[in-house]
Amino acid sequence: MFSSSYQTFTFVILFLTQELRELQAQIKDTSAIVEMDNSRSLDMDSIVAEVRAQYEDIATRSRAETETWYQAKVSASDWHQHLVPYHDRALILERGTE
């Protein structure tokens, strides 16, 4: 059992060593060109202005969507019909106290 495990281990080591050599041979003549832009002049004022404009646009759209949703819910419901009798009663009571 030990001999079999040792042989398997040896085979794997040899296989991986050969694989590593082949990969190293493949990349031996490979070159890469790297370009870097080292400009450090960031205009933070314009970046902040851009982020603020985007935020305000999102906030404006969100308010409009919320208002549209609210108006749709209010007009779709008949909740105000339930309040009419109470409103009329309140007006009568208010007139009676004047």
Buried (B, 14 or more C-beta within 10 A) or exposed (E): EEEEEEEEEEEEEEEEEEEEEEEEEEEEEEEEEEEEEEEEEEEEEEEEEEEEEEEEEEEEEEEEEEEEEEEEEEEEEEEEEEEEEEEEEEEEEEEEEE
